[in-house]
Amino acid sequence: MVSVVISTRRWWKQLNKQLKTLERTVVLVSLPLTKTKTNILKHIYEVYGRILAEALEYMWNNNISSWTKAKKMLYKKFREKHPNIPSHYIHEAIRDASQRIKSFRKLKKKELAKTEKPVIRRWSIGCDNQLWKLTLEGVRIATHKGWVNIPLQFHKQFWRYYNGGWALRSSARWKLIENKLYLFIVFVKNVETKGINTTKIYGIDINENNVTIYEYPTNKAVTIVTNFSKVVLGYAYRRARIQQKWSKVYGVKGNRRLKKVLRKLRERNVKRDIKFKLVKEIINVVKDGMVVLEKLPKRFQDRVIERKRNSRLNGLDIHRLKQASIRGVHKLITEKLMEYGIPYVLVSPSYTSSTCPICDSNLIPMMGYAQRNGWKPRPIKCTRCGFIHDRDVIGAMNLVKKYLLDVGLMPLAPKGVHDPHVEWLVATMKHGDGGTTRPSETYNDLGRETDQPERRARYGFPDDFNKCVGMCKQRLCVGD
């Protein structure tokens, strides 16, 4: 009997590892509401905010973070004070206060909190299944005047999740902005991960200006160039010129014209579009194997900045590193891998770009460091075996090597001079051309003299790098 229970527990643990829950939040905006409906919802919104503020103050002063304990102490008081509103709004306000206190304590422990106690700047109203109902025309919300019908504008993203096998969560949130209601609903889906396939292993190295994918055991690598630094610095220069122009005329504080002009830059939308198109290309490459990713710590860019602040970083470099979206791309990749059921593992990225994948010796750089003007190849050389390749490709190779050593498989091993021979493809994303990546030229051997020196100079390949790659007998396809 005991053996049966143990085997059942093991089976349940294995099943939990294979099943993963995905969440997607969809925002639905209502049509312009009438004055009567706006006043009814505004009353609920203001009462909820007052309950939230009072509950947060009481729980913080009495050192209470448990929702159930706070509800026992505060529910009767708020119910007598606000007898007309539905009681579940009081439950949700106390729950919201509990979550805010727990989140603030976590930030305080990490020394990231900017205030001495939690402060409410804005809020949205939480609703359980007793306070809202989704209909074909919109949503019905419970208020002190009964159920109020709110017409919503259902967009393509909503129907994609609604008809795509995703389950609608019973809770939702809404916010009132002027005469429109914004409804935040969550879709949930359980995804079963495919079995681990070691016939193809992909190592993905995420960088500021590119993402490099290395395929094992075929020894092929592809670098998708994004040139995020050009986008970030370009918007920084444009923003500085706009601020200098408009602040001279209208000042800095309360300058609505300046905010309106800066909003038209659409910097966030452009960066988000690049990330989504990049992740789509990556998933198309790695969908038939297993993926090895870096285990990136939170706020790792701040650690890099603190470590290199006194050496070679200026103000624009710090801004460029903070806006590099490395963790954002990493998060999108992991979410899409879970959505498509592709297995992946996270390994430590330490010393992956400074250790030789063949003999574990130190590597020395052969070019500069910063990539302010977009992506450029950065060859590095092993001091022991003489292996030469691009820094990002070596980083992806070492990620695969770390995983193979962890699972007990044979990692990369030298079979001859400068083995393995890695076939390398470089493709640049076309930001305004649907995000496609396509190579324009193919060089079978960069060690030989080419009859197109102007194109070689345009891609920015120095002569010593061409010579080194030719020694390794690699092939490089360069994307325009």
TABEL-V699430 format. One record per pair of residues at least 12 apart in sequence whose C-alpha atoms are under 8 Angstrom apart, sorted by sequence separation. I is the first residue (numbers start at 0). J is the second residue. D is the distance in whole Angstrom. If there is no record, write none. Layout:
I&J&D / I&J&D
//
This chain:
77&89&7 / 129&141&8 / 137&149&6 / 138&150&7 / 171&183&6 / 172&184&7 / 201&213&5 / 202&214&7 / 210&222&6 / 211&223&6 / 245&257&6 / 365&377&7 / 366&378&7 / 377&389&5 / 378&390&6 / 426&438&5 / 103&116&8 / 137&150&4 / 138&151&7 / 171&184&5 / 201&214&5 / 209&222&6 / 210&223&5 / 304&317&7 / 364&377&7 / 365&378&6 / 366&379&8 / 376&389&6 / 377&390&6 / 425&438&7 / 103&117&6 / 136&150&6 / 137&151&4 / 170&184&7 / 171&185&7 / 200&214&6 / 201&215&6 / 209&223&5 / 210&224&7 / 364&378&6 / 365&379&5 / 376&390&8 / 377&391&8 / 424&438&8 / 74&89&7 / 136&151&7 / 137&152&8 / 170&185&8 / 199&214&7 / 200&215&5 / 209&224&4 / 210&225&8 / 242&257&7 / 364&379&4 / 365&380&7 / 74&90&8 / 168&184&7 / 199&215&6 / 200&216&7 / 208&224&6 / 209&225&5 / 241&257&8 / 304&320&8 / 363&379&5 / 364&380&7 / 100&117&7 / 167&184&8 / 168&185&6 / 199&216&7 / 208&225&5 / 209&226&7 / 362&379&6 / 363&380&5 / 99&117&7 / 167&185&6 / 168&186&6 / 198&216&8 / 208&226&4 / 209&227&8 / 362&380&5 / 363&381&7 / 54&73&7 / 167&186&5 / 168&187&7 / 207&226&8 / 208&227&5 / 241&260&8 / 362&381&5 / 363&382&7 / 446&465&5 / 458&477&8 / 70&90&7 / 166&186&5 / 167&187&6 / 207&227&6 / 208&228&6 / 241&261&8 / 300&320&7 / 301&321&8 / 361&381&6 / 362&382&6 / 445&465&5 / 446&466&5 / 165&186&6 / 166&187&5 / 207&228&7 / 300&321&6 / 360&381&7 / 361&382&6 / 445&466&7 / 446&467&7 / 165&187&6 / 166&188&6 / 360&382&7 / 361&383&8 / 446&468&7 / 447&469&7 / 70&93&7 / 165&188&5 / 238&261&7 / 360&383&6 / 445&468&6 / 446&469&4 / 69&93&7 / 164&188&7 / 444&468&8 / 445&469&5 / 446&470&7 / 161&186&8 / 358&383&8 / 444&469&6 / 160&186&7 / 355&381&6 / 358&384&7 / 50&77&7 / 66&93&7 / 66&94&5 / 444&472&7 / 357&386&8 / 444&473&7 / 445&474&7 / 95&125&8 / 234&264&8 / 387&417&8 / 443&473&8 / 444&474&6 / 445&475&8 / 66&97&6 / 295&326&7 / 355&386&8 / 386&417&5 / 443&474&5 / 444&475&8 / 65&97&6 / 92&124&8 / 234&266&7 / 385&417&7 / 386&418&8 / 442&474&6 / 443&475&7 / 64&97&5 / 91&124&8 / 92&125&7 / 384&417&7 / 441&474&8 / 442&475&6 / 64&98&8 / 91&125&6 / 441&475&6 / 442&476&6 / 91&126&7 / 441&476&4 / 442&477&8 / 64&100&6 / 88&124&8 / 91&127&8 / 440&476&6 / 441&477&6 / 64&101&6 / 88&125&7 / 356&393&7 / 439&476&8 / 440&477&6 / 54&92&8 / 55&93&8 / 58&96&8 / 88&126&7 / 352&390&6 / 355&393&7 / 438&476&6 / 439&477&6 / 440&478&7 / 50&89&7 / 54&93&6 / 58&97&8 / 87&126&8 / 352&391&7 / 438&477&6 / 439&478&5 / 440&479&8 / 87&127&8 / 131&171&8 / 356&396&7 / 438&478&4 / 439&479&6 / 43&84&7 / 47&88&7 / 51&92&5 / 55&96&5 / 59&100&7 / 128&169&5 / 352&393&6 / 353&394&8 / 356&397&6 / 437&478&6 / 438&479&6 / 47&89&7 / 50&92&6 / 51&93&6 / 54&96&6 / 55&97&7 / 87&129&7 / 88&130&8 / 127&169&6 / 128&170&6 / 351&393&7 / 352&394&5 / 355&397&8 / 436&478&8 / 437&479&8 / 50&93&8 / 87&130&7 / 127&170&4 / 351&394&5 / 354&397&8 / 48&92&8 / 51&95&7 / 52&96&8 / 126&170&6 / 127&171&7 / 351&395&8 / 356&400&7 / 47&92&6 / 51&96&6 / 55&100&8 / 125&170&7 / 126&171&5 / 352&397&8 / 125&171&6 / 126&172&6 / 351&397&5 / 125&172&4 / 126&173&8 / 351&398&7 / 124&172&5 / 125&173&7 / 225&273&8 / 123&172&6 / 124&173&5 / 123&173&6 / 124&174&6 / 278&328&7 / 282&332&8 / 348&398&7 / 423&473&7 / 424&474&8 / 425&475&7 / 426&476&8 / 123&174&5 / 281&332&8 / 290&341&8 / 292&343&7 / 294&345&5 / 420&471&7 / 422&473&6 / 423&474&6 / 424&475&5 / 425&476&6 / 426&477&6 / 427&478&5 / 122&174&8 / 225&277&8 / 289&341&7 / 290&342&6 / 291&343&6 / 292&344&6 / 293&345&5 / 294&346&5 / 295&347&8 / 346&398&7 / 420&472&7 / 421&473&6 / 422&474&5 / 423&475&5 / 424&476&5 / 425&477&5 / 426&478&4 / 427&479&6 / 274&327&8 / 278&331&7 / 282&335&7 / 288&341&7 / 289&342&5 / 290&343&5 / 291&344&5 / 292&345&5 / 293&346&5 / 294&347&5 / 295&348&7 / 420&473&6 / 421&474&8 / 422&475&7 / 423&476&7 / 424&477&7 / 425&478&6 / 426&479&7 / 223&277&8 / 274&328&6 / 278&332&6 / 282&336&7 / 287&341&8 / 288&342&8 / 289&343&6 / 290&344&7 / 291&345&6 / 292&346&6 / 293&347&6 / 294&348&6 / 357&411&6 / 417&471&6 / 286&341&6 / 291&346&7 / 293&348&5 / 316&371&8 / 346&401&7 / 356&411&7 / 357&412&6 / 85&141&7 / 275&331&8 / 346&402&7 / 357&413&6 / 59&116&8 / 85&142&7 / 278&335&8 / 84&142&6 / 85&143&7 / 84&143&5 / 83&143&5 / 55&117&8 / 52&119&7 / 48&122&7 / 47&124&7 / 44&124&7 / 387&467&7 / 388&468&7 / 387&468&7 / 232&315&7 / 201&285&7 / 375&459&7 / 376&460&7 / 387&471&7 / 375&460&8 / 386&471&8 / 378&464&7 / 201&288&7 / 203&290&7 / 232&319&7 / 199&287&7 / 200&288&6 / 201&289&6 / 202&290&6 / 203&291&6 / 204&292&7 / 231&319&6 / 199&288&5 / 200&289&5 / 201&290&5 / 202&291&5 / 203&292&6 / 204&293&7 / 198&288&7 / 199&289&6 / 200&290&6 / 201&291&6 / 202&292&6 / 203&293&8 / 197&288&7 / 200&291&7 / 228&319&6 / 231&322&7 / 196&288&6 / 197&289&7 / 231&323&8 / 196&289&6 / 195&289&7 / 228&323&7 / 227&323&6 / 43&142&7 / 43&143&8 / 40&142&7 / 39&142&7 / 39&143&8 / 39&144&7 / 293&398&7 / 292&398&7 / 291&398&6 / 29&137&8 / 291&399&6 / 36&147&7 / 291&402&7 / 207&320&8 / 208&323&8 / 207&323&5 / 32&149&8 / 207&324&7 / 207&325&6 / 30&149&8 / 206&325&6 / 29&149&7 / 30&150&6 / 205&325&6 / 29&150&6 / 30&151&6 / 29&151&4 / 30&152&7 / 28&151&6 / 29&152&6 / 205&328&8 / 27&151&6 / 28&152&6 / 205&329&7 / 27&152&6 / 27&153&7 / 27&154&8 / 44&174&8 / 25&156&8 / 44&175&7 / 25&157&7 / 41&175&7 / 40&175&7 / 37&178&6 / 37&179&8 / 228&370&7 / 229&371&7 / 228&371&6 / 229&372&6 / 34&178&8 / 228&372&7 / 229&373&6 / 33&178&8 / 192&337&7 / 228&373&6 / 32&178&5 / 226&372&8 / 227&373&7 / 31&178&6 / 32&179&6 / 190&337&7 / 193&340&6 / 195&342&6 / 226&373&5 / 31&179&5 / 190&338&7 / 192&340&4 / 193&341&6 / 194&342&7 / 226&374&6 / 30&179&6 / 190&339&8 / 191&340&6 / 192&341&6 / 193&342&6 / 225&374&8 / 29&179&6 / 30&180&8 / 190&340&6 / 192&342&6 / 224&374&7 / 28&179&7 / 29&180&5 / 277&428&8 / 28&180&6 / 29&181&7 / 28&181&5 / 29&182&8 / 27&181&6 / 28&182&6 / 26&181&7 / 27&182&5 / 26&182&6 / 27&183&7 / 26&183&5 / 27&184&8 / 273&430&7 / 276&433&8 / 277&434&7 / 25&183&6 / 26&184&7 / 276&434&5 / 24&183&7 / 25&184&5 / 24&184&6 / 25&185&6 / 24&185&4 / 25&186&8 / 273&434&7 / 23&185&6 / 24&186&6 / 208&370&8 / 22&185&7 / 23&186&5 / 22&186&6 / 23&187&7 / 22&187&5 / 208&373&6 / 209&374&7 / 21&187&6 / 22&188&7 / 208&374&6 / 20&187&7 / 21&188&5 / 20&188&6 / 21&189&6 / 20&189&5 / 21&190&7 / 19&189&6 / 20&190&6 / 222&392&8 / 18&189&6 / 19&190&5 / 18&190&6 / 19&191&6 / 220&392&7 / 18&191&5 / 19&192&7 / 17&191&5 / 18&192&6 / 17&192&5 / 17&193&8 / 213&392&7 / 211&391&6 / 212&392&7 / 211&392&6 / 213&395&6 / 212&395&6 / 213&396&6 / 211&395&7 / 215&399&8 / 206&391&8 / 204&391&7 / 204&392&8 / 204&394&6 / 204&395&5 / 203&395&5 / 202&395&5 / 202&396&6 / 204&398&8 / 203&398&8 / 202&398&6 / 202&399&5 / 201&399&7 / 200&399&7 / 218&419&7 / 220&421&7 / 222&423&8 / 224&425&7 / 218&420&7 / 219&421&5 / 220&422&6 / 221&423&6 / 222&424&6 / 223&425&6 / 224&426&6 / 225&427&6 / 218&421&5 / 219&422&5 / 220&423&5 / 221&424&5 / 222&425&5 / 223&426&5 / 224&427&5 / 225&428&6 / 218&422&7 / 219&423&6 / 220&424&6 / 221&425&6 / 222&426&6 / 223&427&6 / 224&428&6 / 221&426&8 / 223&428&7 / 223&436&7 / 21&334&8 / 21&337&8 / 21&338&7 / 19&337&7
//
